[in-house]
Amino acid sequence: MASSAGLAPRVFGSFAASSVQINLVFFTGSIFFTAAAYLQLLAAINADRISAIAHRRVPEGRLRCFAWRPDEIGWTSAFTQFVGTVLFNINTFDALIPHLDWLQEDLVIWGPDALGSICFLVASALALLEYNNGRLKWQTRDVSWWVVNINMLGSVAFGASAIYAIVLPNTGDVLDVWAVNAWTLLGAICFLLGAYLLLPELRRNLDRVVAEAPSR
């Protein structure tokens, strides 16, 4: 919504004219983004428990809220994405601070935005690597293929948005406001579509578990 207002200010009227309201929407959205990223990290941490439950076995140990597993590519991807969302929290919150000069804006607003975008690119690349096992694959009939590739496209779009969001020295002007909003909107659409596709992916995985379960 906030990026759409920047692209079509006449449609959104007074909302588009208020930078405070737009930045507040961005910050609120980033909180939900982080919550979703943590749930994905939580699933990666407890993948063994989830697998056991799906196969109708009693899971061992307790549900873990956090674990350090950098040797697991799935965990590393989820953790890197979570860090990226936290950086977006910082970026969008700092955008609410008034009266910053161009250098301060680049340090406290653009800096976390750029680092968060890099984290997203790394996380998406790791997810692609995990899915493809290090090889290029073209499997358009597999919903998981669409999920990882659409998320990568979203990460690229966020990265492009961050490039155009840098504040120019001594002017206080963003490099290209329209490009920032356009790439941000594209990235948001990609991540929304990727999240939606998780539903048919989940159903497919459950159907596989049921099919593999021993008959009684």
VOBA-1610 file (N, C-alpha, C; in pm, whole numbers, padded with zeros to 5 digits, always signed):
BEGIN
Met+00082-00120+00000Met+00000+00000+00000Met+00086+00126+00000Ala+00187+00129+00086Ala+00271+00249+00097Ala+00347+00274-00032Ser+00403+00171-00093Ser+00475+00188-00218Ser+00380+00222-00332Ser+00259+00169-00327Ser+00159+00202-00428Ser+00121+00349-00421Ala+00115+00403-00299Ala+00084+00545-00283Ala+00190+00633-00346Gly+00315+00587-00339Gly+00422+00664-00401Gly+00417+00660-00553Leu+00359+00554-00608Leu+00349+00541-00753Leu+00224+00611-00808Ala+00119+00615-00728Ala-00006+00676-00773Ala-00059+00770-00665Pro+00008+00884-00641Pro-00031+00974-00532Pro-00171+01032-00547Arg-00218+01050-00670Arg-00352+01106-00689Arg-00460+01009-00641Val-00432+00882-00652Val-00530+00782-00610Val-00542+00778-00457Phe-00431+00797-00388Phe-00429+00783-00241Phe-00446+00916-00169Gly-00451+01026-00241Gly-00483+01155-00183Gly-00391+01200-00072Ser-00449+01237+00042Ser-00373+01295+00153Ser-00276+01193+00214Phe-00309+01065+00204Phe-00219+00963+00259Phe-00085+00967+00186Ala-00088+00979+00055Ala+00035+00982-00024Ala+00118+01106+00005Ala+00054+01213+00053Ala+00126+01337+00080Ala+00190+01338+00218Ser+00159+01238+00300Ser+00212+01233+00437Ser+00323+01129+00446Ser+00447+01174+00454Ser+00559+01081+00464Ser+00555+01003+00595Val+00501+01066+00700Val+00492+00999+00830Val+00399+00879+00821Gln+00282+00898+00760Gln+00187+00788+00748Gln+00243+00676+00660Ile+00307+00713+00551Ile+00365+00612+00462Ile+00474+00533+00534Asn+00563+00603+00604Asn+00671+00534+00676Asn+00616+00448+00789Leu+00506+00492+00851Leu+00445+00413+00957Leu+00388+00283+00902Val+00330+00289+00784Val+00278+00168+00720Val+00393+00073+00687Phe+00503+00129+00635Phe+00620+00045+00607Phe+00671-00023+00733Phe+00678+00052+00843Phe+00728-00004+00969Phe+00634-00113+01021Thr+00504-00087+01017Thr+00407-00187+01062Thr+00418-00314+00978Gly+00430-00297+00847Gly+00444-00413+00760Gly+00571-00491+00788Ser+00678-00421+00824Ser+00805-00489+00851Ser+00797-00578+00974Ile+00710-00543+01069Ile+00693-00626+01189Ile+00630-00760+01151Phe+00528-00756+01067Phe+00468-00881+01020Phe+00567-00963+00938Phe+00650-00893+00862Phe+00754-00958+00782Phe+00849-01035+00872Thr+00890-00972+00983Thr+00982-01036+01076Thr+00917-01153+01146Ala+00789-01138+01182Ala+00717-01247+01248Ala+00711-01369+01156Ala+00684-01347+01028Ala+00679-01459+00933Ala+00817-01522+00916Ala+00922-01438+00912Ala+01058-01491+00897Ala+01097-01574+01020Tyr+01053-01531+01138Tyr+01086-01609+01258Tyr+01015-01744+01257Leu+00890-01746+01211Leu+00818-01873+01202Leu+00890-01969+01106Gln+00944-01914+00998Gln+01020-01997+00904Gln+01148-02048+00970Leu+01214-01962+01049Leu+01333-02004+01121Leu+01298-02109+01225Leu+01185-02090+01292Leu+01140-02186+01393Leu+01115-02323+01330Ala+01060-02322+01209Ala+01037-02449+01138Ala+01169-02515+01102Ala+01269-02435+01062Ala+01400-02490+01028Ala+01468-02548+01152Ile+01452-02483+01266Ile+01512-02530+01391Ile+01451-02663+01434Asn+01321-02675+01415Asn+01249-02794+01461Asn+01209-02885+01346Ala+01289-02887+01241Ala+01257-02968+01123Ala+01244-03115+01158Asp+01327-03164+01252Asp+01321-03305+01290Asp+01190-03338+01359Arg+01142-03247+01444Arg+01014-03267+01512Arg+00898-03264+01413Ile+00904-03169+01320Ile+00797-03158+01220Ile+00790-03283+01135Ser+00908-03335+01097Ser+00912-03457+01016Ser+00855-03575+01094Ala+00889-03583+01222Ala+00839-03694+01305Ala+00687-03688+01318Ile+00635-03569+01342Ile+00489-03553+01356Ile+00418-03586+01225Ala+00476-03539+01114Ala+00415-03565+00984Ala+00410-03714+00953His+00510-03789+01001His+00514-03934+00977His+00454-04012+01094Arg+00379-03940+01178Arg+00305-04003+01288Arg+00395-04074+01387Arg+00510-04011+01413Arg+00600-04063+01516Arg+00604-03963+01631Val+00643-04012+01747Val+00655-03925+01863Val+00786-03847+01851Pro+00780-03714+01847Pro+00904-03635+01832Pro+00989-03642+01958Glu+01120-03640+01939Glu+01211-03644+02052Glu+01244-03502+02099Gly+01263-03486+02229Gly+01301-03357+02285Gly+01187-03256+02285Arg+01221-03132+02318Arg+01122-03026+02328Arg+01128-02932+02209Leu+01022-02856+02193Leu+01020-02753+02089Leu+01126-02648+02121Arg+01213-02619+02026Arg+01321-02524+02049Arg+01286-02389+01984Cys+01308-02282+02059Cys+01281-02148+02007Cys+01399-02092+01929Phe+01519-02144+01959Phe+01637-02100+01885Phe+01744-02209+01893Ala+01824-02215+01789Ala+01939-02307+01785Ala+02040-02250+01686Trp+02166-02284+01708Trp+02273-02235+01620Trp+02320-02351+01533Arg+02281-02349+01403Arg+02313-02460+01313Arg+02367-02408+01179Pro+02477-02338+01181Pro+02530-02282+01055Pro+02575-02387+00954Asp+02587-02514+00997Asp+02627-02619+00905Asp+02509-02672+00824Glu+02386-02628+00856Glu+02267-02670+00783Glu+02223-02558+00691Ile+02214-02585+00561Ile+02184-02480+00465Ile+02043-02424+00483Gly+01948-02510+00520Gly+01812-02462+00542Gly+01804-02365+00658Trp+01874-02400+00768Trp+01877-02311+00884Trp+01948-02181+00849Thr+02060-02190+00780Thr+02136-02069+00745Thr+02054-01976+00658Ser+01979-02031+00564Ser+01894-01949+00478Ser+01786-01879+00560Ala+01719-01954+00647Ala+01612-01896+00729Ala+01666-01792+00827Phe+01782-01821+00886Phe+01840-01727+00983Phe+01884-01598+00913Thr+01946-01611+00796Thr+01990-01493+00723Thr+01871-01407+00683Gln+01763-01473+00641Gln+01642-01397+00606Gln+01584-01326+00728Phe+01586-01393+00844Phe+01536-01332+00967Phe+01617-01208+01003Val+01750-01218+00992Val+01835-01102+01019Val+01800-00988+00923Gly+01774-01022+00797Gly+01737-00921+00700Gly+01609-00849+00737Thr+01511-00922+00787Thr+01385-00858+00827Thr+01404-00767+00948Val+01491-00808+01041Val+01520-00722+01157Val+01585-00591+01111Leu+01674-00602+01013Leu+01737-00481+00957Leu+01632-00392+00890Phe+01532-00453+00827Phe+01423-00375+00769Phe+01340-00308+00879Asn+01326-00375+00995Asn+01259-00312+01108Asn+01332-00184+01149Ile+01464-00195+01157Ile+01546-00079+01196Ile+01536+00031+01090Asn+01547-00009+00965Asn+01540+00085+00854Asn+01408+00164+00852Thr+01297+00092+00864Thr+01166+00159+00857Thr+01135+00239+00984Phe+01188+00193+01099Phe+01168+00272+01222Phe+01248+00401+01216Asp+01373+00392+01170Asp+01457+00512+01162Asp+01401+00614+01063Ala+01325+00565+00965Ala+01265+00657+00867Ala+01161+00748+00932Leu+01116+00711+01052Leu+01018+00794+01125Leu+01085+00907+01202Ile+01218+00904+01214Ile+01291+01007+01288Ile+01296+01135+01204Pro+01249+01248+01258Pro+01246+01371+01178Pro+01380+01445+01179His+01395+01534+01083His+01505+01631+01078His+01644+01566+01070Leu+01659+01464+00989Leu+01790+01404+00966Leu+01854+01468+00843Asp+01986+01487+00848Asp+02052+01536+00728Asp+02081+01418+00636Trp+02139+01445+00518Trp+02156+01339+00419Trp+02248+01228+00466Leu+02352+01263+00542Leu+02447+01162+00590Leu+02381+01074+00695Gln+02306+01134+00785Gln+02235+01057+00886Gln+02133+00963+00823Glu+02065+01011+00720Glu+01967+00926+00651Glu+02036+00807+00586Asp+02151+00831+00525Asp+02223+00720+00462Asp+02273+00620+00566Leu+02313+00669+00683Leu+02369+00580+00785Leu+02261+00498+00856Val+02154+00564+00898Val+02057+00495+00984Val+01934+00444+00908Ile+01913+00493+00786Ile+01797+00447+00708Ile+01843+00361+00589Trp+01928+00420+00505Trp+01971+00346+00386Trp+02065+00231+00422Gly+02152+00250+00520Gly+02248+00145+00559Gly+02180+00014+00596Pro+02085+00014+00694Pro+02015-00110+00727Pro+01934-00165+00610Asp+01882-00076+00526Asp+01807-00120+00408Asp+01897-00198+00314Ala+02016-00145+00287Ala+02109-00212+00197Ala+02156-00345+00255Leu+02188-00347+00384Leu+02234-00472+00447Leu+02122-00575+00451Gly+02001-00530+00480Gly+01887-00622+00480Gly+01862-00682+00343Ser+01878-00601+00240Ser+01859-00650+00103Ser+01965-00753+00067Ile+02088-00731+00113Ile+02195-00829+00089Ile+02162-00961+00160Cys+02111-00951+00283Cys+02072-01071+00357Cys+01965-01149+00282Phe+01869-01078+00225Phe+01763-01145+00151Phe+01817-01215+00026Leu+01909-01149-00042Leu+01969-01211-00160Leu+02047-01337-00122Val+02122-01331-00013Val+02198-01447+00033Val+02103-01560+00073Ala+01997-01526+00148Ala+01902-01627+00193Ala+01833-01695+00074Ser+01794-01616-00025Ser+01728-01672-00143Ser+01823-01759-00224Ala+01950-01715-00234Ala+02050-01794-00305Ala+02073-01928-00235Leu+02076-01927-00102Leu+02094-02052-00027Leu+01974-02144-00045Ala+01853-02086-00048Ala+01733-02166-00070Ala+01735-02231-00208Leu+01780-02155-00307Leu+01794-02210-00443Leu+01898-02321-00446Leu+02008-02299-00376Leu+02115-02399-00372Leu+02066-02527-00305Glu+01989-02512-00198Glu+01937-02629-00127Glu+01840-02705-00217Tyr+01754-02632-00287Tyr+01655-02699-00373Tyr+01722-02769-00491Asn+01817-02701-00553Asn+01879-02753-00675Asn+01997-02846-00650Asn+02039-02857-00523Asn+02157-02938-00490Asn+02280-02893-00568Gly+02292-02760-00585Gly+02409-02705-00653Gly+02404-02710-00803Arg+02289-02753-00860Arg+02278-02763-01006Arg+02162-02677-01055Leu+02172-02631-01179Leu+02064-02556-01239Leu+01953-02651-01283Lys+01832-02621-01241Lys+01718-02706-01276Lys+01603-02619-01325Trp+01529-02670-01419Trp+01411-02601-01470Trp+01293-02695-01453Gln+01221-02678-01341Gln+01113-02770-01308Gln+00986-02690-01278Thr+00925-02640-01383Thr+00809-02552-01367Thr+00685-02624-01316Arg+00687-02757-01317Arg+00573-02831-01265Arg+00580-02854-01114Asp+00690-02815-01055Asp+00711-02834-00911Asp+00683-02703-00839Val+00587-02702-00747Val+00550-02579-00678Val+00667-02526-00595Ser+00751-02616-00542Ser+00866-02572-00463Ser+00964-02492-00549Trp+00976-02530-00676Trp+01063-02456-00769Trp+01013-02313-00784Trp+00883-02298-00796Trp+00825-02165-00808Trp+00847-02083-00681Val+00834-02146-00565Val+00850-02075-00438Val+00990-02015-00427Val+01094-02097-00450Val+01230-02047-00431Val+01268-01945-00538Asn+01219-01964-00660Asn+01256-01871-00767Asn+01181-01739-00757Ile+01054-01744-00718Ile+00979-01620-00700Ile+01036-01541-00582Asn+01076-01611-00475Asn+01137-01541-00362Asn+01271-01478-00403Met+01346-01545-00489Met+01470-01487-00538Met+01441-01360-00619Leu+01338-01363-00702Leu+01299-01245-00778Leu+01261-01130-00684Gly+01190-01165-00576Gly+01154-01063-00477Gly+01276-01003-00410Ser+01374-01086-00381Ser+01497-01037-00319Ser+01575-00946-00414Val+01579-00982-00542Val+01644-00898-00641Val+01574-00762-00650Ala+01440-00765-00646Ala+01364-00641-00653Ala+01391-00552-00531Phe+01398-00613-00413Phe+01431-00536-00292Phe+01572-00479-00301Gly+01663-00556-00358Gly+01800-00508-00375Gly+01805-00388-00467Ala+01730-00394-00578Ala+01724-00281-00671Ala+01664-00159-00603Ser+01561-00181-00522Ser+01499-00071-00448Ser+01599-00004-00355Ala+01682-00086-00289Ala+01782-00029-00197Ala+01885+00056-00271Ile+01922+00014-00392Ile+02019+00091-00471Ile+01965+00230-00500Tyr+01840+00236-00542Tyr+01780+00365-00577Tyr+01741+00449-00454Ala+01744+00387-00334Ala+01701+00458-00213Ala+01811+00539-00148Ile+01933+00531-00199Ile+02042+00606-00137Ile+02015+00756-00146Val+02048+00828-00040Val+02025+00973-00036Val+02150+01043-00087Leu+02132+01132-00181Leu+02244+01200-00245Leu+02306+01304-00152Pro+02438+01317-00154Pro+02507+01412-00065Pro+02459+01556-00084Asn+02443+01623+00030Asn+02414+01767+00035Asn+02280+01807-00027Thr+02198+01709-00067Thr+02069+01743-00124Thr+01952+01692-00041Gly+01969+01576+00021Gly+01860+01516+00096Gly+01760+01445+00006Asp+01791+01439-00124Asp+01701+01374-00219Asp+01743+01230-00243Val+01641+01142-00252Val+01667+01003-00286Val+01703+00995-00434Leu+01788+00899-00469Leu+01836+00886-00606Leu+01721+00880-00706Asp+01620+00795-00679Asp+01504+00784-00768Asp+01386+00731-00688Val+01297+00819-00646Val+01184+00781-00560Val+01091+00685-00633Trp+01064+00714-00761Trp+00972+00628-00835Trp+01026+00486-00846Ala+01156+00472-00873Ala+01217+00340-00884Ala+01214+00267-00750Val+01236+00339-00641Val+01230+00278-00508Val+01093+00216-00485Asn+00987+00293-00512Asn+00851+00244-00490Asn+00816+00130-00585Ala+00858+00141-00711Ala+00825+00038-00809Ala+00891-00095-00775Trp+01020-00092-00743Trp+01091-00215-00709Trp+01043-00272-00576Thr+01011-00185-00480Thr+00958-00233-00352Thr+00824-00303-00372Leu+00738-00243-00453Leu+00607-00304-00480Leu+00624-00439-00549Leu+00714-00447-00646Leu+00738-00573-00716Leu+00788-00679-00619Gly+00883-00640-00531Gly+00934-00735-00433Gly+00826-00784-00339Ala+00741-00692-00293Ala+00633-00730-00201Ala+00535-00826-00268Ile+00503-00801-00395Ile+00413-00890-00469Ile+00475-01029-00482Cys+00604-01033-00511Cys+00673-01162-00525Cys+00669-01240-00395Phe+00698-01174-00283Phe+00699-01245-00155Phe+00558-01287-00115Leu+00458-01206-00149Leu+00320-01244-00120Leu+00281-01367-00201Leu+00319-01369-00328Leu+00289-01484-00413Leu+00365-01608-00365Gly+00492-01589-00325Gly+00569-01700-00273Gly+00507-01759-00147Ala+00456-01671-00060Ala+00391-01718+00063Ala+00262-01793+00031Tyr+00187-01744-00068Tyr+00063-01811-00107Tyr+00092-01951-00160Leu+00200-01965-00236Leu+00233-02095-00295Leu+00279-02196-00190Leu+00310-02149-00069Leu+00344-02243+00037Leu+00226-02331+00075Leu+00104-02282+00051Leu-00016-02361+00085Leu-00029-02486-00002Pro-00024-02473-00136Pro-00027-02597-00216Pro+00096-02685-00194Glu+00210-02623-00162Glu+00330-02702-00133Glu+00307-02785-00007Leu+00247-02724+00095Leu+00219-02796+00219Leu+00121-02911+00194Arg+00018-02883+00116Arg-00080-02989+00086Arg-00014-03104+00011Arg+00073-03073-00085Arg+00142-03178-00159Arg+00227-03263-00066Asn+00300-03196+00026Asn+00385-03270+00118Asn+00304-03360+00211Leu+00189-03310+00255Leu+00103-03391+00342Leu+00046-03511+00265Asp+00010-03489+00140Asp-00040-03600+00058Asp+00067-03707+00041Arg+00193-03663+00028Arg+00302-03760+00014Arg+00319-03841+00142Val+00306-03775+00257Val+00320-03844+00384Val+00210-03947+00400Val+00087-03909+00365Val-00026-04001+00375Val-00006-04120+00283Ala+00043-04092+00163Ala+00065-04201+00066Ala+00173-04295+00110Glu+00274-04244+00182Glu+00385-04327+00226Glu+00356-04399+00357Ala+00250-04357+00427Ala+00217-04418+00556Ala+00174-04563+00536Pro+00219-04653+00623Pro+00179-04794+00610Pro+00031-04813+00633Ser-00031-04893+00550Ser-00173-04921+00564Ser-00198-05016+00679Arg-00314-05003+00741Arg-00347-05089+00855Arg-00462-05185+00818
//
